[in-house]
Amino acid sequence: MSAGTDSFVFQYVAPFVGVLLIAVGIAGAVPGGYALIEPDLENCGNPTIGVESPEETAERFGGDEPRPRLPRLTFENLSSAEQDAFRTAIDDPVGEVQVVGDLSNADAFRRGAIVTYEGGEYYVTIVAENTCFAAAPLQFPLGVFAIALGFLCVLAPPLYRRLIRLEQRAGRTE
């Protein structure tokens, strides 16, 4: 290689490749890092149920007219986590709350179910699944490695010039 080609490679190609590696590394490291910490967050894996009041349920299904074939459950048949979430959703202004724990009636809630509680009928459905984000196991470490390699490529020209200057100074003093 000639001196002009070396100069072109170190001045333009190495930093360009470095910037590309940094961009790809960020694109891999950010979602990979999020996937590592997301299970520790409360939202991941806990579905959200919506509960409508007896009045809203009667309005939705037409009062005394024949109702659609929805699963019917009693409050006592719900798991303890479902019971806690149900009571909390009744008191919530929006009527939605996450179920933290066993969701044994998940299939019924996905289709929508009528739950009988203290003489009233409440329409209950899952409004959000809140699934966990999935990422490849090596996505985060490979992303960090690509970022580090990219920085080395970007810093190669100034480091190369400094090394040449040091060699020239050492040659003059001998």
C-alpha positions as CSV (number, residue, x, y, z in Angstrom):
1,M,0.0,0.0,0.0
2,S,1.2,3.5,-0.7
3,A,1.3,6.3,1.8
4,G,-1.8,7.9,0.0
5,T,-3.8,4.7,0.4
6,D,-2.8,4.4,4.1
7,S,-3.9,8.0,4.7
8,F,-7.2,7.4,2.9
9,V,-7.9,4.3,5.0
10,F,-7.1,5.8,8.3
11,Q,-8.7,9.2,7.6
12,Y,-12.0,8.1,6.0
13,V,-12.7,4.4,5.9
14,A,-11.8,3.5,9.6
15,P,-14.0,6.3,11.1
16,F,-16.9,5.5,8.7
17,V,-16.8,1.8,9.7
18,G,-16.5,2.9,13.3
19,V,-19.7,5.0,13.1
20,L,-21.5,2.1,11.5
21,L,-20.4,-0.3,14.2
22,I,-21.5,2.2,16.9
23,A,-24.9,2.5,15.3
24,V,-25.4,-1.2,15.0
25,G,-24.1,-1.7,18.5
26,I,-26.6,0.8,19.9
27,A,-29.4,-0.9,18.0
28,G,-28.5,-4.2,19.6
29,A,-27.5,-3.1,23.1
30,V,-30.5,-1.0,24.0
31,P,-33.2,-3.6,23.4
32,G,-30.9,-6.4,24.7
33,G,-30.3,-4.4,27.9
34,Y,-34.0,-3.7,28.3
35,A,-34.8,-7.4,28.0
36,L,-32.4,-8.1,30.8
37,I,-34.1,-5.7,33.3
38,E,-37.7,-6.0,32.2
39,P,-38.6,-9.1,34.3
40,D,-37.7,-7.1,37.4
41,L,-40.3,-4.5,36.5
42,E,-43.8,-5.0,37.9
43,N,-45.6,-4.7,34.5
44,C,-43.9,-7.6,32.7
45,G,-46.1,-10.8,32.5
46,N,-49.0,-9.5,34.5
47,P,-52.2,-9.1,32.5
48,T,-54.5,-6.2,33.1
49,I,-58.2,-6.9,33.6
50,G,-61.1,-4.4,33.1
51,V,-64.2,-4.7,35.2
52,E,-67.4,-2.9,34.3
53,S,-70.0,-2.1,36.9
54,P,-73.4,-3.9,37.0
55,E,-75.0,-0.8,35.3
56,E,-72.4,-0.8,32.5
57,T,-72.8,-4.5,32.1
58,A,-76.6,-4.3,31.8
59,E,-76.3,-1.4,29.3
60,R,-73.7,-3.4,27.3
61,F,-75.8,-6.5,27.0
62,G,-79.2,-5.0,26.8
63,G,-80.6,-5.5,30.3
64,D,-83.2,-8.4,30.5
65,E,-82.8,-9.5,26.9
66,P,-81.1,-12.8,26.2
67,R,-77.4,-12.3,26.8
68,P,-74.6,-13.7,24.6
69,R,-73.1,-17.0,25.8
70,L,-70.4,-15.7,28.0
71,P,-68.7,-17.7,30.7
72,R,-70.3,-17.1,34.1
73,L,-68.2,-17.2,37.2
74,T,-68.9,-16.5,40.9
75,F,-66.5,-14.4,42.9
76,E,-65.7,-17.4,45.1
77,N,-64.5,-19.4,42.1
78,L,-61.8,-16.8,41.3
79,S,-58.2,-17.3,42.5
80,S,-57.0,-15.1,45.4
81,A,-55.0,-12.9,43.0
82,E,-58.0,-12.6,40.7
83,Q,-60.2,-11.7,43.7
84,D,-57.8,-9.0,44.9
85,A,-57.5,-7.6,41.4
86,F,-61.3,-7.7,41.0
87,R,-62.0,-5.8,44.2
88,T,-59.3,-3.2,43.3
89,A,-60.7,-2.7,39.8
90,I,-64.2,-2.1,41.2
91,D,-62.8,0.8,43.3
92,D,-60.5,2.1,40.5
93,P,-62.0,5.0,38.6
94,V,-61.0,3.5,35.2
95,G,-61.9,-0.1,36.3
96,E,-58.6,-1.6,35.3
97,V,-55.9,-3.3,37.3
98,Q,-53.1,-5.8,36.9
99,V,-53.5,-9.3,38.2
100,V,-50.3,-10.1,40.0
101,G,-50.3,-13.9,40.7
102,D,-52.3,-16.9,39.5
103,L,-54.7,-16.1,36.7
104,S,-56.6,-19.4,36.6
105,N,-59.5,-18.0,34.6
106,A,-57.4,-16.4,31.9
107,D,-59.2,-18.1,29.0
108,A,-62.6,-17.0,30.3
109,F,-61.4,-13.4,30.8
110,R,-59.9,-13.3,27.3
111,R,-63.3,-14.0,25.8
112,G,-65.0,-11.8,28.4
113,A,-66.9,-13.3,31.4
114,I,-69.7,-12.3,33.8
115,V,-68.6,-12.5,37.4
116,T,-71.3,-12.5,40.1
117,Y,-70.3,-10.5,43.2
118,E,-72.5,-9.4,46.0
119,G,-75.7,-9.8,44.0
120,G,-74.4,-7.9,41.0
121,E,-73.1,-9.0,37.6
122,Y,-69.8,-7.5,36.4
123,Y,-68.4,-7.9,33.0
124,V,-64.7,-8.8,33.2
125,T,-62.2,-9.0,30.4
126,I,-58.4,-8.9,29.9
127,V,-57.6,-5.5,28.4
128,A,-53.8,-5.9,28.1
129,E,-51.6,-9.0,28.2
130,N,-48.4,-7.1,29.1
131,T,-46.1,-9.7,27.6
132,C,-42.3,-9.6,28.3
133,F,-40.0,-8.3,25.5
134,A,-37.9,-11.1,24.1
135,A,-34.3,-10.6,22.9
136,A,-31.5,-13.0,22.0
137,P,-29.2,-13.8,24.9
138,L,-26.1,-12.4,23.2
139,Q,-27.8,-9.3,21.9
140,F,-26.6,-7.0,24.7
141,P,-23.0,-8.2,25.0
142,L,-22.5,-8.2,21.2
143,G,-24.0,-4.7,21.0
144,V,-21.6,-3.4,23.7
145,F,-18.7,-5.1,21.9
146,A,-19.7,-3.4,18.6
147,I,-19.9,0.0,20.3
148,A,-16.4,-0.5,21.8
149,L,-14.9,-1.7,18.5
150,G,-16.6,1.3,16.7
151,F,-15.0,3.7,19.1
152,L,-11.6,2.2,18.5
153,C,-12.2,2.6,14.7
154,V,-13.2,6.2,15.1
155,L,-10.2,6.9,17.4
156,A,-7.7,5.1,15.1
157,P,-6.7,8.2,12.9
158,P,-5.8,10.5,15.8
159,L,-4.1,7.7,17.7
160,Y,-2.1,6.7,14.5
161,R,-1.1,10.4,14.0
162,R,0.1,10.7,17.6
163,L,2.1,7.5,17.3
164,I,3.8,8.8,14.1
165,R,4.6,12.0,15.9
166,L,6.1,10.1,18.9
167,E,8.2,8.0,16.5
168,Q,9.4,11.2,14.7
169,R,10.4,12.9,18.0
170,A,12.2,9.7,19.1
171,G,14.1,9.6,15.8
172,R,15.3,13.3,16.2
173,T,16.5,12.9,19.8
174,E,18.7,9.8,19.0
